[in-house]
Amino acid sequence: MGLVVVDLPEPAWMRGRWAAFAAVCAARGWADSCHADGTVWHYDDGGGNWADLHHVGGGRAVLIGHDHEYSETYYSTAAEYFEEPETDLLAGAPEWWAPPVRTALEQGSWVGFVYGFEDGVWRRAPYDLDDGFDSVNLPAADDRRCRELITEFAQDAPGLAGAAPDPDAVGALIAADGDVTEEHVAAVVGATGWDAAAGATAARGFRASTVD
């Protein structure tokens, strides 16, 4: 059985949402939860569920992650630790998928899903189990989810005094596609209380990665 096509946006379309959510997190002081580190884009929910997108060159990318409650795909050390049948997340995959997975395992992380992007398409190994990706709720994968999370997080901002952020400002933050200014961030979280400059800096980090 060949690789299975996964319905996800291209990395270039994810960038604006990922950067926008990172801006709000960093402004709040939670930069570790969502950020760009060179060619790797990171997201976690603070509860042990995470996703990393690795840009590996040539327009290719590898998206890996794990949901500690809902990933039923036990790979490598996880299969051994939990004494569960192993799901080979790299079955039929090209070799360039493997290095990000090895890095995660070496860092002690469980890996529940591995998706590879090439020629405009995301693919994964064939399996019928829930790999946990949907439960991770990656903001960058869906515009509605991204807007909901930004709104939820921003409502705690002192500068908004409990009000919801302006939907148009949220849309502009996403549309900036990582080319975010302090004004973009302040329009969402308010001009006082949170660090709009830190938010803008975090978002612009996503421009350092080449997306084709």
C-alpha positions as CSV (number, residue, x, y, z in Angstrom):
1,M,0.0,0.0,0.0
2,G,1.3,3.4,-0.9
3,L,1.5,6.7,1.0
4,V,-1.8,8.3,1.9
5,V,-2.7,11.9,0.9
6,V,-3.4,14.2,3.8
7,D,-5.7,17.2,3.4
8,L,-3.7,20.0,4.9
9,P,-2.7,23.4,3.6
10,E,0.8,24.0,2.2
11,P,3.4,25.4,4.6
12,A,3.2,28.7,2.8
13,W,-0.5,28.9,3.8
14,M,0.1,27.9,7.3
15,R,2.7,30.5,8.0
16,G,0.4,33.5,8.5
17,R,-1.7,31.7,11.1
18,W,1.2,30.1,12.9
19,A,3.0,33.4,13.1
20,A,-0.1,35.2,14.3
21,F,-0.7,32.8,17.1
22,A,3.0,33.0,18.0
23,A,2.7,36.7,18.2
24,V,-0.1,36.6,20.7
25,C,1.6,33.9,22.8
26,A,4.9,35.9,22.9
27,A,3.1,39.1,23.8
28,R,1.5,37.3,26.7
29,G,4.9,35.9,27.8
30,W,4.3,32.3,26.5
31,A,6.8,32.4,23.6
32,D,7.9,28.8,24.3
33,S,4.4,27.5,23.3
34,C,4.5,28.7,19.7
35,H,7.6,29.9,17.9
36,A,9.9,29.6,14.9
37,D,13.4,28.3,15.6
38,G,15.3,28.6,12.3
39,T,13.7,26.1,9.9
40,V,11.5,24.5,12.6
41,W,8.0,25.9,13.5
42,H,6.8,24.7,16.9
43,Y,3.4,24.6,18.6
44,D,2.3,23.0,21.9
45,D,-0.8,23.4,24.0
46,G,1.1,23.3,27.3
47,G,-0.5,20.0,28.2
48,G,1.9,17.6,26.4
49,N,0.4,17.8,22.9
50,W,2.6,19.3,20.2
51,A,3.5,19.6,16.5
52,D,6.7,20.7,14.8
53,L,7.0,21.6,11.1
54,H,10.5,21.1,9.7
55,H,11.5,22.8,6.5
56,V,14.0,20.4,5.0
57,G,14.9,22.2,1.7
58,G,13.8,21.9,-1.9
59,G,10.2,22.9,-1.1
60,R,9.9,19.9,1.2
61,A,8.7,19.8,4.8
62,V,8.0,17.2,7.5
63,L,5.3,17.7,10.1
64,I,5.5,15.6,13.2
65,G,3.9,15.6,16.6
66,H,1.9,13.7,19.2
67,D,-1.2,13.9,21.3
68,H,-0.7,12.2,24.7
69,E,-4.3,11.2,25.0
70,Y,-5.5,10.4,21.5
71,S,-2.5,9.3,19.5
72,E,-3.1,5.5,19.0
73,T,-0.1,5.1,16.8
74,Y,2.8,3.8,18.9
75,Y,6.1,4.3,17.1
76,S,9.6,3.1,18.0
77,T,10.3,3.6,21.7
78,A,6.6,4.4,22.5
79,A,5.6,0.9,21.3
80,E,8.3,-0.6,23.6
81,Y,7.4,1.6,26.6
82,F,3.6,1.1,26.4
83,E,3.9,-2.5,25.2
84,E,1.7,-1.8,22.2
85,P,1.9,-2.9,18.6
86,E,4.1,-0.6,16.6
87,T,2.8,1.6,13.8
88,D,5.5,2.2,11.3
89,L,5.0,6.0,10.7
90,L,7.8,5.9,8.1
91,A,6.5,2.9,6.1
92,G,7.1,3.6,2.4
93,A,8.4,7.1,3.1
94,P,11.4,8.7,1.5
95,E,14.5,9.0,3.6
96,W,14.2,12.7,4.1
97,W,11.2,12.2,6.4
98,A,13.4,10.4,8.9
99,P,15.8,13.0,10.4
100,P,13.2,15.1,12.2
101,V,11.7,12.0,13.7
102,R,15.1,10.8,14.9
103,T,15.7,14.2,16.5
104,A,12.4,14.1,18.3
105,L,13.1,10.5,19.6
106,E,16.6,11.5,20.7
107,Q,15.0,14.4,22.7
108,G,12.7,11.9,24.5
109,S,9.5,12.8,22.7
110,W,6.9,10.3,21.6
111,V,5.9,10.7,17.9
112,G,2.3,9.9,16.9
113,F,2.2,11.3,13.4
114,V,4.7,12.0,10.6
115,Y,3.5,13.8,7.4
116,G,5.7,14.7,4.5
117,F,5.1,17.6,2.1
118,E,6.4,17.5,-1.5
119,D,5.2,18.8,-4.9
120,G,2.2,20.6,-3.2
121,V,0.9,17.5,-1.4
122,W,1.0,16.2,2.2
123,R,1.3,12.4,2.6
124,R,1.6,9.9,5.5
125,A,2.2,6.2,5.9
126,P,-0.8,3.9,5.6
127,Y,-2.6,3.0,8.8
128,D,-6.2,3.1,10.2
129,L,-5.6,4.3,13.7
130,D,-6.1,7.8,15.1
131,D,-2.7,9.4,15.1
132,G,-3.8,12.3,17.2
133,F,-3.2,15.1,14.7
134,D,-6.8,16.4,14.8
135,S,-6.8,16.4,18.6
136,V,-3.6,18.5,18.7
137,N,-5.7,21.3,17.2
138,L,-2.8,23.0,15.4
139,P,-4.0,26.6,14.9
140,A,-2.0,26.9,11.6
141,A,-4.1,24.1,9.9
142,D,-7.4,25.9,10.0
143,D,-8.4,29.6,9.8
144,R,-11.4,29.2,12.1
145,R,-9.5,27.4,14.7
146,C,-6.7,30.0,14.6
147,R,-9.1,32.9,15.0
148,E,-10.8,31.1,17.9
149,L,-7.6,30.5,19.7
150,I,-6.3,34.0,19.2
151,T,-9.6,35.4,20.5
152,E,-9.6,33.1,23.5
153,F,-6.0,34.0,24.4
154,A,-6.3,37.7,23.7
155,Q,-9.4,38.2,25.9
156,D,-7.1,37.9,28.9
157,A,-5.0,40.9,27.8
158,P,-5.2,43.8,30.3
159,G,-5.4,46.2,27.4
160,L,-8.8,44.8,26.3
161,A,-10.3,44.9,29.8
162,G,-12.1,41.5,29.2
163,A,-13.4,42.4,25.8
164,A,-13.0,40.3,22.7
165,P,-10.4,41.5,20.2
166,D,-11.5,43.2,17.0
167,P,-12.1,40.4,14.4
168,D,-10.7,42.7,11.7
169,A,-7.5,43.2,13.7
170,V,-7.2,39.4,14.1
171,G,-7.7,39.0,10.4
172,A,-5.0,41.6,9.7
173,L,-2.6,39.9,12.0
174,I,-3.0,36.6,10.2
175,A,-2.9,38.3,6.7
176,A,0.4,39.9,7.6
177,D,1.9,36.4,6.9
178,G,4.6,36.9,9.5
179,D,5.6,40.4,8.4
180,V,4.0,41.6,11.7
181,T,4.5,45.0,13.3
182,E,3.9,46.1,16.9
183,E,0.8,47.9,15.7
184,H,-0.6,44.6,14.3
185,V,-0.2,43.0,17.7
186,A,-1.4,46.0,19.8
187,A,-4.5,46.1,17.6
188,V,-5.4,42.6,18.8
189,V,-4.2,42.6,22.4
190,G,-4.5,46.3,23.3
191,A,-1.8,48.9,23.7
192,T,-1.0,48.3,27.3
193,G,-0.3,45.3,29.6
194,W,1.3,42.8,27.1
195,D,4.5,43.1,25.1
196,A,3.5,43.9,21.5
197,A,7.1,44.2,20.5
198,A,7.9,40.7,21.7
199,G,4.9,39.5,19.7
200,A,6.0,41.2,16.5
201,T,9.5,39.8,16.9
202,A,8.2,36.2,17.4
203,A,6.0,36.5,14.3
204,R,8.8,37.8,12.1
205,G,10.8,34.7,13.0
206,F,8.6,32.8,10.7
207,R,9.8,34.8,7.8
208,A,13.3,33.3,8.2
209,S,12.1,30.0,6.9
210,T,11.8,29.6,3.2
211,V,8.4,28.3,2.1
212,D,7.9,27.5,-1.6
